Amino acid sequence: MKKNWLKRALGISLTLAMSLTMLPAVPVAAADKEITIGVTSFADTLEPTEQYFSWVVSRYAVGECLTKFDEEGNIAPCLAESWEGSEDGLTWTFKIREGVKFSNGNDMTVEAVKSALERVIEKSDRVPEFFDLDNMEVDGQNLIFHLKRANANMAGSLADPLFLIVDTSVDDSTFAMEGPICTGPYAVESFSPTDACVVVRNEYYWDGEVPLDRVTLKCIDDQTTRSMALQTGEIDIAYNLKTENLIEFEGNDQYTIQDLQSLRSTYAFMNQNGALGDLALRQALLRGLNKEVYCANLLEGGATPGKAPVPPTLDFGFDELNDENSYDPEGAMAILEEAGYVDKDGDGFVETPDGEKLELNFVIYTSRAELGVYAQAAQADLKNIGINVNLNTVSYETLLDMRDSGQYDLLIWNVLVANTGDPENYLRENWYSTSANNTAGYNNPEVDKLLDELAATFDTDARKDLVMQIEQHIMDDAATVFFGYETTYLFSSNRVTGVKMYPMDYYWLTKDIALAE
């Protein structure tokens, strides 16, 4: 069944014409059936229950889940060949695929799947954001989930890489640096968090031929360096290049460029446990940000200006939502003055109503180039209305630690907004009052109530209405800075074939990628 929320997200693959001004790509000096992919560093461990690092295990074609998403964003079978839910959404039965082996040759039985999921539930505090499990039982080839809270989208929840299936019969203490034992087309050969992850063909793979012997996923955080590495042939595929890189490949038919419109959102949490617990300050901050300029000029049209949790490419009423805190610097200064934020010492920055210095700590990471652009532009705009912002640039791993410990006033975030097939999990994970990831202290009982209702609602139109109500509350509460929704690009050399972009950002290396004949 096709989802109707994906209105116009998929871009068109563009093959560019030859340019005499470009240097020809140099063939990669590698063994037969070997390629290199340029990626941004993301994980300091391959332990899939840590933070969001299971995404790496999935992206690198090592781990698989019971379900997956296809090229159109629809849920599809993977390690489960079929599933069925009860009318009340409390019982789900998944038929586990037979004949699958882990990369070490061990059989993937139903009991092994159950054990793998029990491991996730034990080790990760993120599980309740997806479902509230009572128990699991094995019935022949079926794994049956009994839930305490209804879930209308259990199949989509289990497609999140957090729930990839690992072999629990081995010593899992080695997973962090040697990689988990999974069922994907490739297995980890070596891993260095700041250098590269090398994967090799899984000889036991269940779903057809694996065309490559070895793939190196090389960490190249700098966008310009990553682009140049593709041009010189050091790498064959480059992820997370941007609009400004298009000109570097203009007129060169040795490369294919694909684009995906705005399934990601860049936003900043505002920590209500500190100075930003004041609604007036949050409202003024939002009104001081010229997001139209950030997206149109600074990012060269590579993003749509943000206002709501869900981008306009998903059919959840973006244009119908009211943004009372859109760009209005004069209004922002009026709000500050009325609330008692005044520059008493003449340094150009307001003090708090009780006379204390106000300096907001904005924590960012820059492996995605647009994040630094947004943050620096925001710092400049907020200075113009008298709000002092200090930028604190850290690694992604450090940012996660600072988020979890609440060591921030603002904290940049960039995520896929439909990671389970629609925005339900994304909204619950970030704005439900008791979510483990809601360290900003946002608490609106009506939002909690609506999210609980959404979990048990199957009707598409009713789900859309509930999502829109939740979004409007979050916007009215001035809870979060929604900067923009970026276009994602995938650049690849025509030395390789089968390179595809997926709406769900879980699949980078796949069994379809091969060397061109």
Disulfide bonds with the S-S distance in Angstrom:
none
